[in-house]
Amino acid sequence: LIELWGKGGIGRHEVVRWKAVTHVSPSVQQQASWFWQVLEEDFDDELRGKVLQFATGSSSISWNGLKRFVIEPSNGYDRHLPSAMTCGNMLQLPRYSSRAVLEKQLRTAVEATSSFEMT
């Protein structure tokens, strides 16, 4: 089952596959660029898995892969957290002013929501 459902984390090499199936709204192009940098450089496998769980409902890329992912803008700026629509594999990012703000708010959102996981 672990092979079928994934291992519950996302390695750096899997970020490349994730990015390849992503559509980014032009209005958050900069924030999306920071998002990928944060995933690749700042977050470990477990936290990348939590980001994927937050945005898609799954903490791993299954054996048949992620087919589509969308990054769209949301209302708000630096003090707002990102949001997600898991049914559409969509992450909604406010127009953050810096990579540091995005990293902080993304970490806050995924760590807060991971405490609500059903077991």
KOLDOGU-156587 format. One line per 2 residues: number of its first residue (from 1); their letters; for each residue x, y, z of N, C-alpha, C. Coordinates in nm, 4 decimals. Each point is the difference from the previous one (the first is absolute). Layout:
KOLDOGU-156587
NUM) a) X,Y,Z,X,Y,Z,X,Y,Z | ... $
end
This chain:
KOLDOGU-156587
1) li) 0.0811,-0.1206,0.0000,-0.0811,0.1206,0.0000,0.0852,0.1266,0.0000 | 0.1118,-0.0034,0.0710,0.0862,0.1181,0.0020,0.0450,0.0342,-0.1419 $
3) el) 0.0346,-0.1001,-0.0805,0.0402,0.0247,-0.1378,-0.1140,0.0598,-0.0807 | -0.1223,-0.0465,0.0229,-0.1136,0.0496,-0.0768,-0.0403,0.1409,0.0402 $
5) wg) 0.0005,0.0286,0.1274,-0.0505,0.1278,0.0472,0.1072,0.1042,0.0224 | 0.1246,-0.0359,-0.0058,0.1072,0.0960,0.0204,0.0535,-0.0079,0.1404 $
7) kg) 0.1084,0.0725,0.0233,0.0700,-0.0112,0.1272,-0.0301,0.1122,0.0985 | -0.0839,0.0959,-0.0362,-0.0372,0.1043,0.0933,0.0948,0.1179,0.0041 $
9) gi) 0.0835,0.0152,-0.0995,0.0906,0.1131,-0.0094,0.0358,0.0231,-0.1454 | 0.0616,0.1128,-0.0262,0.0354,0.0357,-0.1368,0.1490,0.0318,-0.0061 $
11) gr) 0.0746,-0.0817,-0.0728,0.1420,0.0259,-0.0194,0.0214,0.1142,-0.0982 | 0.1196,0.0583,0.0023,0.0306,0.1108,-0.0920,-0.0215,-0.0395,-0.1460 $
13) he) 0.0379,-0.1235,-0.0356,-0.0165,-0.0453,-0.1384,-0.1469,-0.0037,-0.0419 | -0.0914,-0.0195,0.0968,-0.1425,-0.0029,-0.0310,-0.0570,0.1400,-0.0204 $
15) vv) 0.0666,0.1004,0.0538,-0.0445,0.1384,-0.0202,0.0065,0.0341,-0.1486 | 0.0987,-0.0529,-0.0692,0.0137,0.0241,-0.1443,-0.1222,-0.0534,-0.0743 $
17) rw) -0.0438,-0.1218,0.0352,-0.1205,-0.0572,-0.0632,-0.1240,0.0808,0.0357 | -0.0077,0.0434,0.1245,-0.1137,0.0794,0.0477,-0.0066,0.1308,-0.0795 $
19) ka) 0.1134,0.0659,-0.0117,0.0074,0.1272,-0.0715,-0.0393,-0.0166,-0.1475 | 0.0355,-0.1134,-0.0594,-0.0265,-0.0229,-0.1426,-0.1488,-0.0068,-0.0340 $
21) vt) -0.0842,-0.0348,0.0971,-0.1442,-0.0102,-0.0253,-0.0760,0.1196,0.0573 | 0.0721,0.1069,0.0292,-0.0598,0.1166,0.0654,-0.0312,0.1106,-0.0984 $
23) hv) -0.1197,0.0549,0.0141,-0.0413,0.1206,-0.0727,0.0016,0.1147,0.1013 | 0.0668,0.1091,-0.0355,0.0108,0.1158,0.0892,-0.0703,0.1194,-0.0628 $
25) sp) -0.0873,0.0619,0.0763,-0.0635,0.1235,-0.0444,0.1067,0.1086,-0.0141 | -0.0028,0.0758,-0.1095,0.1013,0.1046,-0.0201,0.0073,0.1022,0.1136 $
27) sv) -0.1101,0.0231,0.0700,-0.0002,0.1018,0.1047,0.0762,-0.0407,0.1260 | 0.0358,-0.1279,0.0133,0.0797,-0.0450,0.1146,0.1262,-0.0735,-0.0467 $
29) qq) 0.0506,0.0385,-0.1154,0.1189,-0.0633,-0.0557,0.1190,0.0110,0.0963 | 0.0218,0.1176,0.0586,0.1117,0.0183,0.0928,-0.0176,-0.0843,0.1258 $
31) qa) -0.1204,0.0005,0.0547,-0.0264,-0.0784,0.1206,0.0158,-0.1496,-0.0284 | -0.0399,-0.0448,-0.1182,0.0170,-0.1409,-0.0361,0.1481,-0.0352,-0.0097 $
33) sw) 0.0788,0.0897,-0.0542,0.1448,-0.0226,-0.0074,0.0579,-0.0148,0.1401 | -0.0394,0.0853,0.0912,0.0443,-0.0105,0.1399,-0.0493,-0.1302,0.0629 $
35) fw) -0.1235,-0.0391,-0.0313,-0.0576,-0.1239,0.0525,0.0910,-0.1183,-0.0336 | 0.0404,-0.0132,-0.1265,0.0865,-0.1112,-0.0397,0.1360,0.0088,0.0669 $
37) qv) 0.0542,0.1215,0.0132,0.1291,0.0161,0.0687,-0.0102,-0.0456,0.1449 | -0.1071,0.0391,0.0665,-0.0206,-0.0389,0.1400,-0.0109,-0.1521,0.0104 $
39) le) -0.0788,-0.0616,-0.0877,-0.0134,-0.1457,0.0049,0.1335,-0.0696,-0.0221 | 0.0760,0.0451,-0.0978,0.1253,-0.0659,-0.0351,0.1123,0.0272,0.0992 $
41) ed) 0.0064,0.1214,0.0541,0.1162,0.0409,0.0786,-0.0234,0.0070,0.1511 | -0.1219,0.0269,0.0427,-0.0254,0.0256,0.1421,-0.0744,-0.1123,0.0720 $
43) fd) -0.0861,-0.0719,-0.0702,-0.0830,-0.1009,0.0631,0.0613,-0.1393,-0.0179 | -0.0168,-0.0854,0.1017,0.0449,-0.1386,-0.0120,-0.1109,-0.0846,-0.0633 $
45) de) 0.0268,-0.1278,-0.0209,-0.0964,-0.0896,-0.0656,-0.1353,-0.0001,0.0704 | 0.0045,-0.0079,0.1318,-0.1249,-0.0051,0.0768,-0.0824,0.1272,-0.0171 $
47) lr) 0.0642,0.1147,0.0077,-0.0735,0.1264,-0.0129,-0.0500,0.0199,-0.1431 | 0.0778,-0.0423,-0.0993,-0.0492,0.0050,-0.1387,-0.1245,-0.0874,-0.0133 $
49) gk) 0.0005,-0.1163,0.0664,-0.1181,-0.0867,0.0000,-0.1201,0.0674,0.0631 | 0.0243,0.0758,0.1060,-0.1097,0.0731,0.0653,-0.0560,0.1089,-0.0912 $
51) vl) 0.0868,0.0637,-0.0785,-0.0472,0.1007,-0.0950,-0.0888,-0.0666,-0.1049 | 0.0452,-0.1139,-0.0515,-0.0809,-0.0717,-0.0982,-0.1321,-0.0445,0.0612 $
53) qf) 0.0037,-0.0475,0.1236,-0.1233,-0.0406,0.0714,-0.0943,0.1194,0.0140 | 0.0539,0.1139,0.0364,-0.0785,0.1226,0.0159,-0.0708,0.0363,-0.1305 $
55) at) 0.0715,-0.0125,-0.1118,-0.0525,0.0466,-0.1279,-0.0807,-0.1041,-0.0774 | 0.0276,-0.1300,0.0242,-0.0649,-0.1030,-0.0819,-0.0757,-0.1052,0.0798 $
57) gs) 0.0273,-0.0087,0.1287,-0.0611,-0.1046,0.0808,0.0850,-0.1259,0.0102 | 0.1136,-0.0030,-0.0690,0.0906,-0.1153,0.0048,0.1398,0.0481,0.0357 $
59) ss) 0.0676,-0.0720,0.0886,0.1332,0.0421,0.0442,0.1122,-0.0583,-0.0845 | -0.0355,-0.0711,-0.1052,0.1032,-0.0555,-0.0881,-0.0498,-0.0039,-0.1434 $
61) is) 0.0941,-0.0081,-0.0912,-0.0342,-0.0175,-0.1401,-0.0078,-0.1498,-0.0222 | -0.1182,-0.0480,-0.0315,-0.0218,-0.1446,-0.0113,0.0759,-0.0587,-0.1177 $
63) wn) -0.0038,-0.1304,-0.0111,0.0735,-0.0699,-0.1045,-0.0408,0.0449,-0.1394 | -0.1237,0.0453,-0.0184,-0.0420,0.0452,-0.1328,0.0137,0.1512,-0.0175 $
65) gl) 0.0515,0.0671,0.1006,0.0352,0.1407,-0.0119,-0.1126,0.0994,0.0203 | 0.0396,0.1230,0.0177,-0.0903,0.1139,0.0096,-0.0243,0.0477,-0.1426 $
67) kr) -0.1232,0.0117,-0.0401,-0.0331,0.0332,-0.1385,-0.0059,0.1505,-0.0267 | -0.0451,0.0777,0.1001,-0.0157,0.1443,-0.0196,0.0040,0.0680,0.1352 $
69) fv) 0.0643,0.1166,0.0024,0.0062,0.0823,0.1199,-0.0122,0.1454,-0.0449 | -0.0686,0.0806,0.0788,-0.0269,0.1388,-0.0389,0.0400,0.0929,0.1136 $
71) ie) 0.0673,0.1090,-0.0355,0.0295,0.1066,0.0958,-0.0716,0.1253,-0.0484 | -0.0906,0.0480,0.0824,-0.0834,0.1157,-0.0312,0.0168,0.1068,0.1077 $
73) ps) -0.0369,0.1237,-0.0302,0.0058,0.1039,0.1025,-0.1168,-0.0117,0.0967 | 0.0216,0.0489,0.1204,-0.1100,0.0157,0.0946,0.0026,0.1435,0.0508 $
75) ng) -0.1062,0.0392,0.0622,-0.0063,0.1356,0.0548,0.0970,0.0116,0.1162 | 0.0572,0.1154,0.0161,0.0863,0.0238,0.1138,0.1454,0.0177,-0.0371 $
77) yd) 0.0745,0.0358,0.0998,0.1423,0.0259,-0.0173,0.0760,-0.0699,0.1124 | 0.1015,0.0630,0.0542,0.0943,-0.0641,0.0904,-0.0595,-0.0624,0.1253 $
79) rh) -0.1021,0.0548,0.0538,-0.0515,-0.0545,0.1263,-0.1015,-0.1132,-0.0194 | -0.0321,-0.0319,-0.1248,-0.0975,-0.1054,-0.0297,0.0697,-0.1324,-0.0291 $
81) lp) -0.0647,-0.1077,0.0421,0.0516,-0.1341,-0.0264,-0.0451,-0.0468,-0.1383 | 0.0763,-0.0897,-0.0613,-0.0470,-0.0601,-0.1247,-0.1221,-0.0873,0.0273 $
83) sa) -0.0749,-0.0280,-0.1045,-0.1153,-0.0889,0.0127,0.0084,-0.1039,-0.1108 | -0.0881,-0.0980,0.0061,0.0043,-0.1073,-0.0987,-0.1394,-0.0499,-0.0307 $
85) mt) -0.0133,-0.0577,-0.1176,-0.1205,-0.0725,-0.0411,0.0477,-0.1389,-0.0388 | -0.0078,-0.0927,0.0950,0.0562,-0.1330,-0.0227,-0.0682,-0.0746,-0.1135 $
87) cg) -0.1281,0.0242,-0.0218,-0.0705,-0.0712,-0.1074,0.0537,0.0390,-0.1373 | 0.0602,0.1166,-0.0110,0.0554,0.0455,-0.1268,0.1514,0.0032,-0.0027 $
89) nm) 0.0650,-0.0573,0.1029,0.1470,0.0041,0.0100,0.0510,0.1425,-0.0192 | -0.0599,0.0916,0.0747,0.0295,0.1414,-0.0169,0.0519,0.0642,0.1288 $
91) lq) 0.1111,0.0718,-0.0142,0.0540,0.0816,0.1077,-0.0261,0.1448,-0.0362 | -0.0539,0.0752,0.0944,-0.0284,0.1409,-0.0222,0.0945,0.0831,0.0868 $
93) lp) 0.0817,0.0797,-0.0671,0.1012,0.0793,0.0698,-0.0342,0.1479,-0.0025 | 0.0037,0.0643,0.1169,-0.0080,0.1459,0.0007,0.1223,0.0577,-0.0716 $
95) ry) -0.0048,0.1236,-0.0335,0.1121,0.0650,-0.0686,0.1032,0.0456,0.1039 | 0.0763,-0.0980,0.0490,0.1008,0.0277,0.1026,0.1101,0.0900,-0.0544 $
97) ss) 0.0575,0.0794,0.0894,0.1025,0.0973,-0.0393,0.1398,-0.0597,-0.0065 | 0.0201,-0.1195,0.0576,0.1341,-0.0592,-0.0004,-0.0081,-0.1513,0.0167 $
99) ra) 0.1087,-0.0642,-0.0344,0.0113,-0.1452,0.0188,-0.0098,-0.0347,0.1488 | 0.0618,0.0808,0.0848,-0.0010,-0.0270,0.1443,-0.1426,0.0003,0.0551 $
101) vl) -0.0813,0.0949,-0.0451,-0.1393,0.0064,0.0456,-0.0755,-0.1230,-0.0492 | 0.0190,-0.0364,-0.1259,-0.0663,-0.1184,-0.0545,0.0385,-0.1234,0.0802 $
103) ek) 0.1281,-0.0170,0.0268,0.0463,-0.1176,0.0758,-0.0655,-0.0057,0.1373 | -0.0037,0.1118,0.0696,-0.0584,0.0045,0.1339,-0.1496,-0.0318,-0.0022 $
105) ql) -0.0725,0.0619,-0.0915,-0.1446,-0.0191,-0.0045,-0.0373,-0.1402,-0.0500 | 0.0755,-0.0529,-0.0945,-0.0256,-0.1357,-0.0485,0.0264,-0.1012,0.1113 $
107) rt) 0.1103,0.0162,0.0696,0.0323,-0.0894,0.1117,-0.1092,0.0058,0.1070 | -0.0447,0.1198,0.0341,-0.1057,0.0167,0.0998,-0.1273,-0.0709,-0.0439 $
109) av) -0.0388,0.0187,-0.1256,-0.1240,-0.0606,-0.0506,0.0075,-0.1519,0.0015 | 0.1080,-0.0573,-0.0497,0.0052,-0.1464,-0.0095,0.0191,-0.0651,0.1357 $
111) ea) 0.0735,0.0638,0.0894,0.0170,-0.0583,0.1328,-0.1280,0.0106,0.0818 | -0.0741,0.1083,-0.0166,-0.1263,0.0156,0.0726,-0.1034,-0.1008,-0.0492 $
113) ts) -0.0077,-0.0193,-0.1310,-0.1004,-0.0921,-0.0529,0.0387,-0.1457,0.0197 | 0.1286,-0.0291,0.0106,0.0388,-0.1406,0.0196,-0.0446,-0.0512,0.1357 $
115) sf) -0.0271,0.0896,0.0929,-0.0493,-0.0429,0.1310,-0.1461,-0.0443,-0.0057 | -0.0676,0.0259,-0.1133,-0.1399,-0.0391,-0.0170,-0.0165,-0.1286,-0.0775 $
117) em) 0.1095,-0.0679,-0.0318,-0.0081,-0.1235,-0.0771,-0.0832,-0.1032,0.0714 | -0.0777,-0.0742,-0.0787,-0.0790,-0.1095,0.0555,0.0862,-0.1266,0.0000 $
119) t) -0.0016,-0.0719,0.1086,0.0777,-0.1236,0.0074,-0.0907,-0.1194,0.0198 $
end
